[in-house]
């Protein structure tokens, strides 16, 4: 209920103050208006292991210009699920806030080393847990901080975090001459930007 209430309040605030909208808030709005947003960002946040980041006072949260960008690396587990083994976060000045390896807490079937850069030996002795990461992110995202990422719903699903103020670059940026329904990888998006 809190998430639905916060989302409705955010939408109302955006509609009422569109003439005062910051460039960052415009990107948040564009993400929320994307045709796949409701499908991809409707999380089972009532489940016990999920964390809903509170917005705090709406007028303050909606004018916050703080941003944090994240990227998670995930492995395939023997139970058929995925688990986070590394998370990186930077602030709006590209300063690294944290870069942590995470103990997956279950048996790994595929380290996906060619993608994640992580091998079994890299996780030996790692004690940082998903709960530790969630506590850190809760502090970083409080008071309306905007969370930025590419196909961000995948990271939030793996983290089991529900946060409303998001900018998903896979929704915002497209590659010229490709259909609007095409979702480019971050790598291809960067290549297209350099070429264009």
Secondary structure, 3 states (H helix, E strand, C coil): CHHHHHHHHHHHHHHHCHHHCCHHHHHHHHHHHCCCHHHHCCCCCCCCCCEECCCCCHHHHHHCCCEEEEEEEEEEECCCCEEEEEEEEEECCCCEEEEEECCCCCCEEECCHHHHCCCHHHHCCCCCCHHHHHHHHHHHHHHHCEEEECCHHHHHHHHCEECCCEEEHHHHCCCCCCCCCCCCCHHHHHHHHHHC
